[in-house]
């Protein structure tokens, strides 16, 4: 398959009538799949009403079909065609955080969407992205778009069009290049089908921000207990992984350096993921900073690009620092734990 690339300036007026946007939207109407930028990561969009389109998403990513997809919309009116009702708490969250990096799980109408998009569940995950190109494409297509991250399943999510091209060239119809994304981490997923909203996946909107507008917010126990099955789209399998074994270390930088020294004495090539504050401290084969510890939002923004950067090196093992699990730190540690898939080394 030939993969077409469309370059689009997100600051152009009337984006939905821009030739590249209309061409990409036409592909979506034909049940092809197209990657496009959002404010979080690049998404791989397909018609959420079509089994054919949704199957192409799963095939392109190599993603298991029991993993539901998030449906993206351009305006609140679209949601009424496939959702039974909008509970009061969900409406409050929409008012506060849409468009933005918040996905809300609601009860779906039967037959309104592809069963493959929702993995046969009675619920659907919905969000309205805060990116002019994403909104223009959705509006121009006239469709709700199922759109997981535009990467091969298990690999770090893409924050640039190049990341998408590296993974999916020849596997999808097109890529809309709108430059680098902003938040860098996927959306927060909140289940609003119960009495108390529950975070199923931490992301760009923090628990503290949610509680400011709706009061008590629960957290899915699976985020802390690996023996429990996660309920959120995109959380069932190991994700975001670099090629080399990646260990998180709960210890001082001196203790991390000791681990590096031990592995290098064994003849291994060792990488360290750190932050700008500690960049000059480590002596390893490859040391890559991921934002600044003093500003965790910069860590979130750089996280996937940093994980992909390690794949440019032939490493035998990677050690990474951990972060406080407050604010966006909760989402950072969630993604790092998924990327590692290994027990945290306690020092």
HELIX and SHEET records of a PDB file:
HELIX    1   1 UNK A   15  UNK A   17  5                                   3    
HELIX    2   2 UNK A   19  UNK A   29  1                                  11    
HELIX    3   3 UNK A   51  UNK A   61  1                                  11    
HELIX    4   4 UNK A   76  UNK A   79  1                                   4    
HELIX    5   5 UNK A   88  UNK A   97  1                                  10    
HELIX    6   6 UNK A  132  UNK A  141  1                                  10    
HELIX    7   7 UNK A  161  UNK A  168  1                                   8    
HELIX    8   8 UNK A  207  UNK A  214  1                                   8    
HELIX    9   9 UNK A  221  UNK A  223  5                                   3    
HELIX   10  10 UNK A  253  UNK A  265  1                                  13    
HELIX   11  11 UNK A  276  UNK A  278  5                                   3    
HELIX   12  12 UNK A  296  UNK A  310  1                                  15    
HELIX   13  13 UNK A  329  UNK A  340  1                                  12    
SHEET    1   A11 UNK A   4  UNK A   7  0                                        
SHEET    2   A11 UNK A 174  UNK A 177  1                                        
SHEET    3   A11 UNK A  34  UNK A  37  1                                        
SHEET    4   A11 UNK A  42  UNK A  47 -1                                        
SHEET    5   A11 UNK A 145  UNK A 149 -1                                        
SHEET    6   A11 UNK A  70  UNK A  72 -1                                        
SHEET    7   A11 UNK A 123  UNK A 127  1                                        
SHEET    8   A11 UNK A 102  UNK A 107 -1                                        
SHEET    9   A11 UNK A 188  UNK A 191  1                                        
SHEET   10   A11 UNK A 198  UNK A 201 -1                                        
SHEET   11   A11 UNK A 218  UNK A 219  1                                        
SHEET    1   B 5 UNK A 286  UNK A 289  0                                        
SHEET    2   B 5 UNK A 270  UNK A 274  1                                        
SHEET    3   B 5 UNK A 317  UNK A 321  1                                        
SHEET    4   B 5 UNK A 245  UNK A 250  1                                        
SHEET    5   B 5 UNK A 345  UNK A 346  1                                        
END                                                                             
